[in-house]
Amino acid sequence: MLIDIKDAPDQARRIFKKLTDMFEEQGITPTPLNYYVWYQYFKGNIPKFTKELDTALNDPFGYNDRLGKRLYETYLSEEDEADTNFDRALKRLISSVIKKMDFWSDLLNKQTDELSKVASTLEEGEIDQKQLQSLTHNILETANSMKQSSKDFQNDILNTQDEVTELRAELIKAKAQIMMDELTEVGNRKAFNNTMIELTEEAKEDPASLSMIMTDIDFFKRFNDNFGHLVGDSVLRYFTSIIKKGKQENETICRYGGEEFAIILSGTTAEAARKRAEEIRHNIEQAKLKRKGSTKELGQITASFGVSTYRGEEETIDDFIQRADDALYLAKESGRNIVKDESEVTS
């Protein structure tokens, strides 16, 4: 049973869903080792490892536990100073499981040998009553031992599954922390970059289904200058809370830098993206921000918006971003508190 990940940031949720979807698609056993192998694959920090696993996925035989163990031993078993606490915890769990499996395998081999000896004795010919009683006793002892070994091993695996569940939660928590802007609790610049790479790849067949809104708060510096940076931080949090109120499933909200934010919309149209930007602009314009513990308003907050739509492989991600940024700059030049899209920008 998978844990609930609905509260994880968008990028963390997508990565974790990719992992679990891949397990289902490839029929991969959800063992600690396999979780670690695929976790490292989606991290993408080891090019040779990633390339070899990509090759395996294109092979008719696909991925299997034996391949996973070999990849782990070849690329992932050495301790790395850059490992996260999650990495190290999962490695310890994998090592523990492998040791347990080796132990139970050795025990099973010994028990099998005992039964083989009994079988050999029976095949040798006639045996007396005393020998038969001894053989029967050995068979029963070995059978009981194997039954207990099987039960103990099952208990060990159940305990391991509980640990895996805890580590799944740790993975989501770690991803959430890595990808979240601490102040505003939306995606940070890293989340933005990763999302752009992922969604532009997905939109290759239908580039026009991917749009971006760039926005920032008008005259934000005045809040910092007049009321201090703590109030400025409150304004940023309030601003993002308004953006998040109407957030749809196909939207990823990220802090691009300073008071500038990006909203990436997949599976939509340019017209719908502009409409969403206008909705946010209106909601912000109508909002009334008051200082904590006071009825005095801090002044009206407004924001400007620039919208662009992806053009596919004919442009780079930077081009896509730049066109949204250019439209935002035009909105600033046009008096602020307005939405502009790329079609209105003259070269």
Secondary structure, 3 states (H helix, E strand, C coil): CCCCCCCCCHHHHHHHHHHHHHHHHHCCCCCHHHHHHHHHHHHCCCHHHHHHHHHHHHCCCCCCHHHHHHHHHHHHCCCCCCCCHHHHHHHHHHHHHHHHHHHHHHHHHHHHHHHHHHHHHHHCCCCCHHHHHHHHHHHHHHHHHHHHHHHHHHHHHHHHHHHHHHHHHHHHHHHHHHHECCCCCCECHHHHHHHHHHHHHHCCCCHHHCEEEEEEECCHHHHHHHHCHHHHHHHHHHHHHHHHHCCCCCEEEEEEECCEEEEEECCCCHHHHHHHHHHHHHHHHHCCCECCCCCCECCCCCEEEEEEECCHHHCCHHHHHHHHHHHHHHHHHCCCCCEEEHHHCCC
